[in-house]
Amino acid sequence: MGCFEIGALWVMVTIISIHADTSADGIQAECLGNRVQFILPGSLSAGSPLEVYAVNNTQTVLLTPHLAAQCGYTQKSDPWGNTIVSASLQSCFAENQADKQFRVAMQFKLYEFPTLSEKVHEVFKSCSHTMTSREILCETNFMEVSVRNAIPEIKTAPVNQWPTVIPNLQLWKVLLYSPGEKAFDKETLQAMGYNVYSSPTRLVMRSPYNMAENFVQNVDGVDMMVFKSVVLFRDRWMMTIVESAAACPISGASVVGQMISWHVPRHISPLVSSEVEILEVHMGVNGRTLTPEEMGSRHYAMTFTESHIVVKIPIGAPDGYYKSYVLKDQYHVSYTIEPMLELLWKEGLDKTTYKVLFPITTPLTPWPLQVTDYTQPKQKVFDILLGYFLPDVELLNITFGSELLTVSEVLIKGIGLQEHSFPNDTKAFALQVPFSEPHVQIKSFRPDVRTYSLPLVFGFIILPEHTLFSYSTVLEASTTNIVLPNAGGSCEQEHFKMYVKYGSTPSSQLKIKLGHMELNDKILQQYEHHSNETHFFIIVPFLAPVVAFESVQLTGITARIDVEIFDSLNNWSYKEISLACPFFLKLSECFSNGTINVVLPKLESVPNLHPDQLSLRDPACKPYYNEDYFAYFHFDVTTCGTTRKFVGDTMVYENEVTWKRDGPLPETLPPEKEYRFVVSCVYVANATQSMIFHAVSHFKEPHADVGKGELTVSLKLSKDMVYRLFYHDGDYPVLKFLKQPLYFEVGMDHSRDSRVAVGLENCWATLAKDKESKPRWDLIVDGCANPKDPEQTIFHPVIPDDRVDIPDHFKRFEVKTFSFKEDYGSSKSEDATLARRVFVHCDVIICHVDNTADGRCYKQCGATRNTVKSSSNRVRRRSSPSEEALQHVSIGPILFI
C-alpha cells in the first residue's frame, strides 16, 4: 500500500492485484473493479467484419453504438487490430446476484472472407465487487451513477397495535435538471436514450454524453458534463426521493513540450454539498490500476494542488499508442493514451467511489518522412529506405514515372521491395530499382557525368479508416565512369565501312549524321546496316549523296565521309571523324567507234559549282546529262575541240573539262579554285585503251570443269547494245549513267554442244551482294519480264556472229535503270528514289533442245511487246525446275550517278 500527502492529509493508494482469464479462442476477459473488459485479438478477426452482441439468459442483443452507450458498454480498437469491449458490472444485460456477484457474457460474430460464413465466439466473465453507497463511472461514451436506495425499513408492529402494512413503492417520476427541472416517466427516459434501473437495494441511472438534458458546468477551470436527477418512488400512502447525479470531465488535459498534464478537480461541486474527506486516490491506464512502482518505471507522476489532482504522462509512454493521420496530404501523427483516476471520498457517513477513464489525444504533429539513400552508382541500382511509418500505414502502390504499379505488380516485375519493422514499433519500406528500368531518366550536365533520375510517387493507406495519402520524391544518382561514344571505319573496294560504338550512352539517345544528313529509318533503308547492344555498323557506297569528293585524278576519286555523333537529349556533339579514301574508278571511257564517255563529280573544294556549268574545250559542249553531284559527257573525238597528235605509231586524242562561272563572284566570297580535268584516249593500230588506270587483273575467261560433266554459265554486262564488248571482273564497280539502259547476257561461252540450251528462270537486283537480301527488284519472273512492270525488261534475240556459234547457248535482255526504285513496293510513288548501287542475280536452267515435245524447255511469253522479234521467241521452260537443276550467277556492283 502506497500513500500520497494531500495538504495535511495522507491519502492511501491501495495496491490491487488483477487477474485476467483467456478463453480457448484466445479472447481475454478481465475484471477491473466495477468494470469488466474483453479483448478479441486481431489474429482472430484478421480484418473480417465483426458484430458484437450482449448476452444474458434470455436474449442475445446486437450492440449498436447507441445501445452500447445506453446500456453501459464501450467498444474500441487499437492500432494492432485488437477489439476491446468493456462493460459496467451493472450494464443492461449483466446478471446481478445481491449486488456482489456479477456475470457478463459477450458474443463476437465474425464474417470470414470470401464466403462471409459466420464464425461465433462466446465468452463470459464472473466478477465480485463490493459496492459503496454511491458509485460514479465516467466512461468514454456514457456516465453512470449507482446509489443505494433510501427506501425506509418497515418493521412489523405488535399484535395489539394497528395491522401491519408493507409499502409497495414503485418508480413514479424522474426529475432531470438541465439545470431547469423537467419531469419524465421511466418509459419516456428509456425512449430518449437514458437507462433507469432499480432494484430493492440499488438505483442505477445511465446517460450518454450527448443527451439534451445534460449540461456543462465549469469546476475549478475544468468543464464537466453533468447529469443530475431526482427519482420519485411512491405508494398510495407513501413517497420517497432518491437523488442521483454524475459529473464527468470533458476537458482538463494540456500538452506542454513532451508532457501531458491532466487536471481533475478535488472538490467536484455538482456531486457534493460540503467538504469531503478523500480517502484514496488511484491512478491507472486503460482501466487498470498501477502500483507506485509501475508508475515510476513509466515516468508517470501524480501530484496534488489545493484545487486539483494533477496527472503527468510523458508523450510516447508505453501504455499509449501513436496514430497516423493525414492533413493537407502530409503525414501527421498523434499520441493517444487513456489514463484513469479513481477516488474514494467520504461525505458524512456515505462513501463515494468516483472513477474516470479519460482518453487524451495530442494535437496532430507533422512527421516528415525520410528517404535514406544507400545507392552506390557503380552498382547502377537505386537503393533507398523510405520511413518511418506507424503500423497502421500500408503501402498500396508506387508510380514509376507515369506507370502505376501495385505492390504485387512491383514484385512480379522483379523490382526489389521489402517492409522492415523496428523495435520502436515503426516500419519503413526498402526499394531497389535498376538504372535500366524504362522510367529512369538519364540526364547529363556535361558529357563525362551522367545523372540518373527516377520520379516516384508512393501511395499509402491508413487503417482502419482507409485514409489515402501519397509521398513524392525524385531519386538521383550520378556516375563519372562514362565511356563516351566514338566512331571509326575503313576503306573497302567500293564503299566505306563505318561503325559507331555507343559507349555508356543509350542507343535511343544517340543521333548519327553522315555528311550533312541525319540518319533516320527512311535513309537507312538505302544502306546495308545492322546493330547490336554496343555498336552500329553501316556500309556507305562512295557514290552515296552523303559522301564528299575531295579530288579527281586519272586513277579515280578521293572521297570522304564525315561522321558526327551527338546526344539528342542534351544536344551535345560527342565525336566528329572524317575518313578519306581513294576509289579506283574509270571516269572516262574510249570506244573503238571514236566516242568518249566522261563522268565527273562535283568537288567539295568548289562548293558553288553546278555540274551543268561544266563544258569541254568547246563551251557549247555541255554535259549530256547532269545531276546535283555529277556531270556526264558523251562526245566524238572529232568534236568539242578535241585535239589529236601522233606519238610513234599511236594517235592521242585529248580534251579537257573546265568550269567557267556564270557571272562575277561576290566580293564577300573567297576566290574559288580552278576546276580542270584532262581526258586522253590513245589508239594503237586496231586496239583501244583508255588512259585511266587498271587497278586489278583482267578477267579470266570461264571454262568448263573437265571431268565433272557440268556446263558453266556466266552473267555479263555489255558495254553497248550490240553485245560486242563486255565488262570484266576487274572493271567492277562499273559506273553507269542513270538513264543508260543495262544490257545483260547469260551464256555458255565454251560449250559446243548444240543439243543444250540456256533458259532464264528468274533475274533480280539487290542492294547487297547477298542474293537473298532485301530489298529486291524482280526483273525476270518465271522466264518472262516482271508482269508487274513489263516495260522495264526487254528480251533481245541472239544471232550468230564471230563470237556466237550456237544462239541457244545465250540469253540477252535489257533493263532500264529506273526500275530500281527504293520505295519497296510502290514503283509509282513520287517519293521513290533510285538505288545507287545494285547487284544483279539470275537463276539459269540448262535444258535439252530436243525435248520441246514435252514442253520442258521453251514456251512463248503471254505478251510480245517486251521481246524484240526474231526467228524464235522461245524464252523458257514450261515446268518449274528443282532447286538442284538451277545455276546461280551474279555480277556487280553497278554504280549509278
BELVEN-V510125 format. One record per backbone hydrogen bond with DSSP energy under -0.5 kcal/mol. NH is the residue of the N-H (numbers start at 1). CO is the residue of the C=O. E is the energy in kcal/mol with one decimal. If there is no record, write none. Layout:
NH;CO;E  NH;CO;E
This chain:
2;13;-2.8  4;11;-2.5  6;4;-0.5  6;9;-2.7  7;5;-0.6  9;6;-3.2  11;4;-3.3  11;9;-0.6  12;10;-0.5  12;279;-1.6  13;2;-4.5  14;12;-0.6  16;14;-0.7  18;16;-0.5  21;29;-3.3  23;27;-2.9  26;23;-1.6  28;26;-0.5  28;39;-2.0  29;21;-3.3  30;37;-2.4  31;19;-0.8  32;35;-3.3  35;32;-0.8  36;87;-2.2  37;30;-3.0  38;85;-3.5  39;28;-2.4  40;38;-0.5  40;83;-3.1  41;39;-0.7  44;41;-1.6  45;41;-1.2  46;42;-2.9  48;45;-2.7  49;111;-0.8  51;109;-2.2  53;107;-3.0  54;61;-3.1  55;105;-2.0  56;59;-2.3  61;54;-2.9  63;52;-2.8  64;62;-1.0  68;64;-2.9  69;65;-1.8  70;66;-1.7  71;67;-2.4  72;68;-1.0  73;68;-3.2  74;86;-2.6  76;84;-2.1  78;82;-1.7  81;78;-2.0  83;40;-2.6  84;76;-3.3  84;82;-0.5  85;38;-2.8  85;83;-0.5  86;74;-2.6  87;36;-2.5  88;72;-2.3  89;34;-2.1  91;88;-1.9  92;71;-1.8  94;91;-1.5  95;103;-2.8  96;94;-0.6  97;101;-3.1  98;96;-0.6  100;97;-1.8  101;97;-2.1  102;127;-2.7  103;95;-2.2  104;125;-2.7  105;55;-0.8  106;123;-3.5  107;53;-2.3  108;121;-3.4  109;51;-2.9  109;107;-0.5  110;108;-0.6  110;119;-3.1  111;49;-2.0  112;110;-0.6  112;117;-2.5  116;112;-2.6  117;112;-0.8  119;110;-2.4  121;108;-3.0  123;106;-2.5  125;104;-2.6  127;102;-2.9  129;100;-2.2  131;129;-0.6  134;351;-1.7  135;146;-2.7  136;353;-3.2  137;144;-2.9  138;136;-0.5  138;355;-3.0  139;137;-0.8  139;142;-2.0  143;207;-2.8  144;137;-2.3  145;205;-2.7  146;135;-2.6  147;203;-2.5  148;133;-1.8  149;201;-2.0  155;153;-0.6  161;158;-1.6  167;165;-0.6  169;167;-0.5  170;234;-2.1  172;232;-3.3  173;232;-1.2  174;184;-2.7  175;230;-3.5  176;174;-0.6  176;182;-3.4  177;228;-2.0  178;176;-0.5  178;180;-2.5  182;176;-2.4  184;174;-2.4  189;185;-2.1  190;186;-2.4  191;187;-2.2  192;188;-1.8  193;189;-1.0  193;190;-0.8  194;189;-2.1  195;206;-2.2  197;204;-2.7  199;202;-3.1  203;147;-2.7  204;197;-3.9  205;145;-2.7  206;195;-2.3  207;143;-2.7  209;141;-0.7  211;208;-1.0  214;211;-1.2  215;226;-1.8  217;224;-2.8  219;217;-0.5  219;222;-3.1  220;218;-0.6  222;219;-1.6  224;217;-2.1  225;248;-2.9  226;215;-3.6  227;246;-3.3  228;177;-0.5  229;244;-3.1  230;175;-2.2  231;242;-2.9  232;173;-3.2  233;231;-0.5  233;240;-2.9  234;170;-2.2  235;238;-3.8  240;233;-2.9  242;231;-2.5  244;229;-2.7  246;227;-3.0  248;225;-2.5  250;223;-2.9  251;223;-0.9  254;261;-2.3  256;259;-2.5  259;256;-1.7  260;313;-3.2  261;254;-2.8  262;311;-2.5  263;252;-2.3  264;309;-2.2  266;307;-2.7  268;266;-0.7  269;267;-1.3  271;268;-2.1  272;268;-1.0  277;346;-2.6  278;276;-0.7  279;277;-0.6  279;344;-3.5  280;344;-1.6  281;12;-1.0  282;342;-2.8  284;340;-2.6  285;288;-2.0  286;338;-3.1  288;285;-1.9  290;283;-2.4  295;291;-2.5  296;292;-2.3  297;293;-2.4  298;294;-1.3  299;296;-1.1  300;295;-2.8  301;312;-2.0  303;310;-2.9  305;308;-3.1  309;264;-2.9  310;303;-3.2  310;308;-0.5  311;262;-2.6  311;309;-0.5  312;301;-3.1  313;260;-2.5  315;258;-2.6  317;314;-1.6  320;317;-1.7  321;336;-2.6  323;334;-2.6  325;332;-2.6  327;330;-2.3  330;327;-1.2  332;325;-2.7  333;365;-2.3  334;323;-1.9  336;321;-3.1  337;360;-2.2  339;337;-0.6  339;358;-0.9  340;284;-3.3  341;356;-2.3  342;282;-2.7  343;354;-3.2  344;280;-2.2  345;352;-2.1  346;277;-2.6  347;350;-2.8  350;347;-1.6  352;345;-2.7  353;134;-3.0  354;343;-3.1  354;352;-0.6  355;136;-2.7  355;353;-0.5  356;341;-2.7  357;138;-2.6  358;339;-2.5  358;356;-0.6  359;357;-0.5  360;337;-3.2  362;335;-2.6  365;333;-2.7  367;331;-2.5  368;366;-0.5  370;387;-4.3  372;370;-0.7  372;385;-3.0  373;371;-0.7  374;372;-0.7  374;383;-3.0  376;381;-0.6  377;375;-0.6  379;376;-2.4  380;376;-0.6  380;377;-1.3  381;376;-0.5  382;433;-3.4  384;431;-2.4  385;372;-2.0  386;429;-3.1  387;370;-2.3  387;385;-0.6  388;427;-0.5  389;427;-3.2  391;425;-0.6  393;390;-1.7  394;461;-2.6  396;394;-0.5  396;459;-3.1  397;459;-1.4  398;405;-2.6  399;457;-2.9  400;398;-0.7  400;403;-2.9  401;399;-0.8  401;455;-2.2  402;400;-0.9  403;400;-2.5  404;402;-0.6  405;398;-2.6  407;396;-1.5  410;406;-2.4  411;407;-2.0  412;408;-2.4  413;409;-1.9  414;411;-1.2  415;410;-1.7  416;432;-1.6  418;430;-2.2  420;428;-3.1  422;426;-2.7  425;422;-1.7  427;389;-2.2  428;420;-2.4  429;386;-2.8  430;418;-2.8  431;384;-2.3  432;416;-2.4  433;382;-1.9  435;380;-2.6  437;434;-1.8  440;437;-2.0  441;439;-0.6  441;453;-3.7  443;441;-0.6  443;451;-3.9  446;449;-0.7  449;446;-2.1  450;479;-2.5  451;443;-4.2  452;450;-0.5  452;477;-3.6  453;441;-3.5  454;475;-2.3  456;473;-3.2  457;399;-1.4  458;471;-3.1  459;397;-3.0  460;458;-0.5  460;469;-3.2  461;394;-2.2  462;467;-2.7  463;392;-2.9  463;461;-0.5  466;462;-1.9  467;462;-1.5  469;460;-1.8  471;458;-2.1  473;456;-2.4  475;454;-2.6  477;452;-1.9  479;450;-2.7  482;448;-0.5  482;480;-2.0  484;482;-0.7  486;501;-1.7  488;499;-2.0  490;497;-1.9  492;490;-0.5  492;495;-2.7  496;540;-3.1  497;490;-2.6  498;496;-0.7  498;538;-2.6  499;488;-2.7  500;536;-2.4  501;486;-3.3  502;500;-0.6  502;534;-2.5  504;483;-3.3  505;502;-1.3  509;506;-1.6  510;506;-0.7  510;507;-0.8  511;566;-2.6  513;564;-2.8  514;517;-2.8  515;513;-0.6  515;562;-3.3  517;514;-2.2  519;512;-2.8  524;520;-2.7  525;521;-1.0  526;523;-1.9  527;524;-1.6  528;539;-0.7  530;537;-1.9  532;535;-2.5  536;500;-2.2  537;530;-3.1  538;498;-2.3  539;528;-2.6  540;496;-2.6  540;538;-0.5  541;539;-0.5  542;494;-1.7  544;541;-2.0  547;544;-1.9  548;560;-3.0  550;548;-0.6  550;558;-2.9  551;558;-1.3  553;556;-3.0  556;553;-1.1  557;583;-2.3  558;551;-2.4  559;557;-0.7  559;581;-2.6  560;548;-3.5  561;579;-2.3  563;577;-3.0  564;513;-2.2  565;575;-2.7  566;511;-2.4  567;572;-3.1  568;509;-2.4  568;566;-0.7  569;509;-0.5  571;567;-1.8  572;567;-0.9  574;565;-2.4  574;572;-0.7  575;565;-1.3  577;563;-2.6  579;561;-2.4  581;559;-3.0  583;557;-3.3  584;582;-0.5  585;555;-0.8  585;583;-0.7  587;585;-0.9  589;597;-2.5  591;595;-2.5  594;591;-1.9  596;635;-3.0  597;589;-2.4  598;633;-2.3  599;587;-3.1  600;631;-2.4  602;629;-2.3  604;549;-3.2  606;603;-1.3  609;606;-1.7  611;609;-0.5  613;610;-3.2  614;611;-1.5  615;658;-2.0  616;618;-0.6  616;621;-1.8  618;640;-1.3  619;617;-0.9  621;618;-2.9  622;620;-1.5  623;614;-0.6  624;632;-2.2  625;632;-1.7  627;630;-2.7  631;600;-2.3  632;625;-3.2  633;598;-3.2  635;596;-2.2  637;594;-2.7  639;636;-2.1  642;639;-1.7  643;654;-2.7  645;652;-1.8  647;650;-2.3  650;647;-1.6  651;683;-2.0  652;645;-3.3  653;651;-0.6  653;681;-3.1  654;643;-2.3  655;679;-2.4  657;677;-3.4  658;615;-2.5  658;656;-0.5  659;675;-1.0  660;613;-0.8  661;659;-0.5  663;661;-0.9  669;666;-1.7  673;605;-0.6  676;674;-0.6  677;657;-2.2  679;655;-3.4  681;653;-2.6  682;689;-1.2  683;651;-2.7  683;681;-0.5  684;682;-0.5  684;687;-1.6  685;649;-0.8  685;683;-0.5  687;684;-3.1  689;682;-1.3  691;680;-1.0  693;554;-0.6  701;699;-0.5  706;704;-1.3  708;705;-1.8  710;705;-0.5  714;747;-1.8  716;745;-2.8  718;716;-0.6  718;743;-3.4  719;725;-3.3  720;725;-0.6  723;720;-0.9  727;717;-2.5  731;728;-1.9  732;729;-1.2  733;893;-0.6  734;893;-1.8  736;734;-0.5  736;895;-3.4  740;737;-1.8  742;815;-2.9  743;718;-0.6  744;742;-0.6  744;813;-2.9  745;716;-2.3  746;811;-2.9  747;714;-1.9  748;809;-1.7  749;747;-0.7  754;752;-0.9  756;753;-1.2  757;847;-2.7  758;808;-3.0  759;845;-3.2  760;875;-0.9  761;759;-0.6  761;843;-2.8  762;843;-0.9  763;780;-2.0  764;841;-2.5  765;777;-2.2  766;839;-2.3  767;775;-0.6  773;770;-1.6  777;765;-2.4  778;776;-0.6  779;763;-2.8  780;763;-2.2  781;784;-3.2  782;780;-0.5  783;761;-2.6  784;781;-1.7  786;779;-1.9  789;786;-1.5  792;789;-1.6  793;790;-0.7  794;814;-2.4  795;866;-2.4  796;812;-2.4  799;797;-0.5  801;804;-2.0  805;803;-0.6  807;805;-0.6  809;806;-2.1  810;807;-2.0  811;746;-2.6  812;796;-0.7  813;744;-2.0  814;794;-3.3  815;742;-2.5  816;792;-2.1  819;816;-2.0  820;817;-1.9  821;819;-1.6  822;833;-4.3  824;821;-0.6  829;826;-2.1  832;829;-1.1  835;820;-2.6  838;894;-2.0  839;766;-2.7  840;891;-2.2  841;764;-3.0  842;889;-2.5  843;762;-3.2  844;842;-0.5  844;887;-3.4  845;759;-3.1  846;885;-0.5  847;757;-2.2  847;845;-0.5  849;755;-3.4  851;848;-1.1  852;849;-0.7  853;850;-0.5  854;851;-0.7  855;852;-1.1  856;851;-1.1  867;864;-1.8  868;795;-2.8  875;859;-1.9  876;859;-0.7  878;855;-1.5  885;882;-1.0  886;882;-0.6  886;883;-0.8  887;844;-2.5  889;842;-2.2  891;840;-2.1  893;838;-0.5  894;838;-2.7  895;734;-3.4  895;893;-0.5  896;836;-2.3  897;736;-2.0
